[in-house]
Amino acid sequence: MANNLKTTFAPRNVCVVGLGYIGLPTAAILASRGHHVTGVDANSAVVDTINAGGVHIVEPDLDLLVKTGVQSGRLKASMTPVASDVFILCVPTPFHPESNQPNIDYVRAAAESIAPHVRPGNLVILESTSPPGTTLDVVGGALQAAGHKAGQDYHLAHCPERVLPGAILRECVENDRVIGGATPACSAAAAEFYATFVNGDIVLTDCKTAETVKLVENASRDAQIAFANELSLICDRLNLDVWEVIRLANRHPRVNILQPGPGVGGHCIAVDPWFLVAAAPDATAFMRATRERNNAMPAETATRIARAAHQTGAKTVALLGMAYKNDIDDFRESPSVAVHKHVLEQLPDVKVWACDPYVHAMPGVELKSFEECLAHADLLALLVAHRPFRFYDWSQLRPDQTLIDFKGVLQTG
Ligand SMILES: NC(=O)c1ccc[n+]([C@@H]2O[C@H](COP(=O)([O-])OP(=O)(O)OC[C@H]3O[C@@H](n4cnc5c(N)ncnc54)[C@H](O)[C@@H]3O)[C@@H](O)[C@H]2O)c1
């Protein structure tokens, strides 16, 4: 269904639960479109920062949008939900690393926290990336325990987020949205609400399909990256240039191989395939293998760095880029963090520095500026293609310095 639902705009009271990388931009955009938004977060420091007109995460232009929203009175933050027309849950959905099982405790807690405030006719949306069945069973279940029946006295839907960190404000508005309602009427109610701020197409389905679509998107990315990463291992063993191999293979009209790297991080691509594995354990050998391939990359990357350090006699190694992807400050689940740990283990007599223009403190990591690394490191390992690294003229390195480029920034063609 295309986004042709431009009915007369009526501002709604919206309660956004979870003010992180997804919830805060969503709340700020809704406020900028004229809705009255209460953002809820369990972290009092987050609530205080936002109410003071500030932001606690780095995302282009978010600071200005939040400040404007707070000053206009249309955006405020609170530690507890309030009665609203629309509730949007944007809380974390991590997995238990020891078992690879999904952790939906935050979703359950968020659903229970809104339950006393839900009224007949309200719309409840789960945006968190969730295992199939979560919207109906966990959110619907928590609300049912409080006496609310999805599709009968309130509308319930899942609308997964697929925004790109670094471009969240634009993608939140421009991306197509998949909306899965508990009933067709729930889908329609959610679509009408999203049409108040989304310019992309809005396509309707059921809850479980919408949940699965989001997981499939990221599992697909994970598999394609795993293939490129495996090629980098093959080329390392054969002493070939993986960038050249991929570039030439991609000249085939129906081949489109992605670029390899030091692993897959973040809380989406590195997590979501496990939700499918958990949902269908006997049917997901391939997805498990791709996860394992990507998870093995940081150790492999560290081994290559250690090998180069031994070969060159490097005394100081600088790891460039700690975030899990380009041009963001988020280093949760970052492969660079794992690379750092493995390099420390493999090079006990070498100084190991880390450098990230967007990250200013990391426990257990000796962070140095890019300038210090360029001036004093013998071996530089480029792990994240942040803008300052992409635009640096690497030909300026001294002859006694070595750069290992794990992101292909030196590739021009
Ligand atoms: N970050 C991304 O790029 C991205 C992209 C697409 C989808 N997602 C999905 O969106 C969801 C949210 O991710 P995020 O990156 O915004 O998480 P985040 O960790 O940045 O933010 C979550 C916020 O929720 C708060 N919170 C946790 N439990 C709460 C509760 N019961 N009540 C109120 N606040 C609570 C936390 O304090 C935190 O501030 C996840 O399911 C994630 O997989 C994230």
The ligand as an ORCA input file, in Angstrom:
! r2SCAN-3c Opt
* xyz 0 1
  N      20.401      1.562     16.590
  C      20.071      1.177     15.360
  O      20.719      1.519     14.395
  C      18.845      0.324     15.118
  C      18.383      0.176     13.802
  C      17.240     -0.560     13.575
  C      16.585     -1.168     14.653
  N      17.078     -1.032     15.920
  C      16.347     -1.683     17.017
  O      15.679     -0.680     17.769
  C      15.600     -1.089     19.137
  C      16.188     -0.011     20.019
  O      17.569      0.109     19.692
  P      18.427      1.377     20.098
  O      19.684      1.283     19.338
  O      17.612      2.613     20.004
  O      18.700      1.054     21.638
  P      19.465      1.972     22.689
  O      20.145      1.064     23.631
  O      20.222      3.055     21.997
  O      18.278      2.710     23.471
  C      17.339      2.025     24.220
  C      16.895      2.923     25.353
  O      15.821      2.257     26.030
  C      15.937      2.517     27.416
  N      15.154      1.501     28.104
  C      15.408      0.199     28.265
  N      14.388     -0.399     28.902
  C      13.462      0.551     29.147
  C      12.179      0.557     29.761
  N      11.617     -0.566     30.218
  N      11.521      1.724     29.864
  C      12.063      2.859     29.373
  N      13.265      2.916     28.776
  C      13.938      1.775     28.664
  C      17.421      2.492     27.680
  O      17.754      3.195     28.865
  C      17.978      3.172     26.416
  O      18.147      4.570     26.594
  C      16.328     -2.431     19.216
  O      15.399     -3.464     19.080
  C      17.232     -2.391     18.012
  O      17.565     -3.683     17.565
  C      18.176     -0.284     16.183
*
